[in-house]
Amino acid sequence: MPGAHDDQTLAWYDREAPVYAHRREPSRNERMDAFLARLQPGAAILELGCGGGQDAETMIAAGFDVTPTDGSPGLAAQAEERLGRTVRVMRFEELDAVEAYDAVWASACLLHVPEAALADILSRVWRALTPGGAFFASFKAGDGGDRDSLGRYYNFVSRPALEAAYAAAGPWSELSLEETPGGGYDGVARTWLMVLAVKG
């Protein structure tokens, strides 16, 4: 399998973890609200790329059984401080769970996976979900992998390539992709691709 992480990107997150983990975010995440509304109370959620733990904190407060993970030891430490619980340091290619989670939340993290490795990572998510499990992920649109002004690698995937990667990962009973304008930590405006998938 091609490499599924970029060492330079992980090093950036480790180095910048104290600042990045405390950046200001909107007080309300309507997309997360809609995602959580699909789930049963207390559902088991795996969070990939939890960053500073803001999303995990919201999901835990809502009563869900959240397993936060991040590939950056620095960010995992920041999330542990926020959450008061252990955060597993796990790279995407290390996900080997089978039908263990009712949902997977992967906001603005799988966009760092090289496109050649993306279908494999998505298939790992598919295997980790219980039948009917929901999966949210977001990506920055583009025409191929590149680095941003901060040196972080992004797959900058096109909509057709992203749809193909999901199709190769496993059968989904539901797959919706929404394009929306947005920004990023580097201040550059880009189109985002928001994907909701349900395991068939």
C-alpha positions in Angstrom: 0.0 0.0 0.0 1.3 3.5 -0.8 2.3 5.6 2.3 -0.9 6.9 4.0 0.7 9.7 5.9 3.2 12.5 5.3 6.0 12.9 7.9 6.5 16.6 7.2 2.8 17.2 7.8 2.8 15.3 11.1 5.9 17.2 12.2 4.1 20.5 11.5 1.2 19.5 13.7 3.5 18.3 16.5 5.5 21.5 16.4 2.4 23.8 16.2 0.2 21.7 18.5 -0.1 24.2 21.4 -1.3 27.0 19.1 -3.3 24.9 16.6 -5.2 23.1 19.4 -6.4 26.4 20.9 -7.5 28.2 17.7 -10.9 29.7 17.8 -13.8 27.8 16.2 -17.5 28.4 15.7 -19.5 27.7 18.9 -22.0 25.6 16.8 -21.2 23.0 14.2 -24.5 22.4 12.3 -22.9 19.7 10.2 -22.0 17.8 13.3 -25.4 18.3 14.8 -27.0 16.7 11.8 -24.5 13.8 11.9 -25.2 13.1 15.6 -28.9 13.3 15.0 -28.7 10.3 12.8 -27.2 8.2 15.7 -28.7 6.3 18.5 -28.1 7.7 22.0 -24.7 6.5 23.4 -23.5 5.3 20.0 -19.8 4.4 19.7 -18.0 7.0 17.6 -14.4 6.7 16.3 -12.9 10.1 15.7 -10.0 10.2 13.3 -7.7 13.3 13.4 -9.2 14.7 16.6 -6.7 17.6 16.7 -7.1 19.5 20.0 -10.2 17.5 21.0 -12.9 20.2 20.3 -15.2 17.9 18.3 -14.7 15.0 20.7 -15.5 17.3 23.6 -18.8 18.2 21.9 -19.7 14.6 21.1 -18.9 13.4 24.6 -21.0 16.2 26.2 -23.9 15.0 24.0 -23.6 11.5 25.6 -21.8 9.5 22.9 -19.1 6.9 23.5 -16.2 8.6 21.7 -12.8 7.2 20.9 -10.6 10.1 19.9 -7.4 9.4 17.9 -4.8 11.5 16.1 -1.6 10.7 14.2 0.3 13.6 15.9 1.6 12.9 19.4 1.6 16.6 20.1 -2.0 17.1 19.2 -3.1 13.9 21.0 -1.4 15.3 24.2 -3.4 18.6 23.7 -6.6 16.7 23.3 -5.9 14.6 26.4 -5.5 17.8 28.4 -8.8 19.1 27.1 -10.8 15.9 27.5 -9.3 14.4 30.6 -9.0 11.0 29.0 -6.5 9.0 27.0 -6.3 9.8 23.3 -4.7 7.1 21.1 -1.9 8.1 18.8 -2.9 6.3 15.6 -2.1 6.9 12.0 -4.9 6.2 9.5 -3.1 3.1 8.2 -3.1 1.6 11.7 -6.9 1.4 11.8 -7.7 -2.4 12.0 -11.0 -2.5 13.9 -13.8 -4.7 12.4 -17.4 -3.6 13.0 -16.5 -1.9 16.2 -18.1 1.6 15.7 -21.5 2.9 15.0 -20.0 6.0 13.4 -16.7 7.5 12.3 -16.1 11.3 12.4 -13.1 12.4 10.3 -13.4 16.2 9.9 -10.5 17.8 7.9 -8.0 15.0 8.4 -8.2 12.5 5.6 -7.4 15.4 3.2 -3.8 14.7 4.2 -3.8 11.1 2.8 -2.0 10.8 -0.5 -4.7 10.1 -3.2 -3.1 6.7 -4.1 -3.7 5.5 -0.5 -7.1 7.0 0.0 -9.2 4.0 -1.1 -7.3 1.8 1.3 -7.9 4.1 4.2 -11.6 4.4 3.3 -11.9 0.6 3.2 -10.4 0.5 6.7 -13.1 2.9 7.9 -15.8 0.8 6.1 -14.5 -2.4 7.9 -14.5 -0.5 11.3 -18.1 0.5 11.0 -21.0 -1.7 12.1 -23.6 -2.4 9.3 -25.6 0.8 8.8 -22.8 2.9 10.4 -22.4 6.5 9.4 -19.2 8.1 8.3 -18.4 11.8 7.8 -15.2 13.2 6.2 -14.3 16.5 4.6 -11.7 17.2 1.9 -10.3 20.3 0.0 -11.1 20.1 -3.7 -8.4 20.4 -6.3 -6.6 18.6 -9.1 -3.9 16.7 -7.3 -1.7 16.6 -4.2 0.4 19.6 -3.2 1.6 21.5 -0.1 0.0 24.6 1.3 1.9 27.7 2.3 2.6 26.1 5.7 4.2 23.0 4.2 1.4 20.6 4.9 0.5 18.0 2.3 -3.0 17.8 1.0 -4.5 15.4 -1.6 -6.6 18.2 -3.1 -8.8 15.6 -4.6 -11.4 16.1 -7.4 -15.0 15.1 -7.0 -14.8 12.2 -9.5 -11.6 10.9 -7.9 -13.2 11.1 -4.4 -16.3 9.3 -5.6 -14.1 6.6 -7.2 -12.2 6.1 -4.0 -15.3 5.6 -1.9 -16.7 3.2 -4.5 -13.5 1.1 -4.3 -13.6 1.1 -0.5 -16.8 -1.0 0.0 -20.5 -0.9 -0.6 -22.3 2.1 0.8 -26.1 2.2 1.2 -25.9 6.0 1.1 -23.3 8.3 -0.3 -23.7 12.1 -0.5 -21.2 14.7 -1.5 -21.7 18.4 -1.0 -19.4 21.2 -2.3 -19.2 24.2 -0.1 -16.9 27.3 -0.1 -14.6 27.6 2.9 -11.2 28.6 4.2 -8.5 27.0 6.2 -5.9 27.5 8.8 -3.6 29.0 6.2 -6.2 31.6 5.3 -6.6 30.4 1.7 -10.2 30.1 0.4 -11.0 26.7 -1.3 -13.9 24.6 -2.2 -14.6 21.9 0.4 -16.0 18.5 -0.4 -18.2 17.2 2.5 -19.0 13.5 2.3 -21.5 11.5 4.3 -21.5 7.8 3.7 -23.5 4.9 5.3 -22.1 1.4 5.3 -24.3 -1.0 3.3 
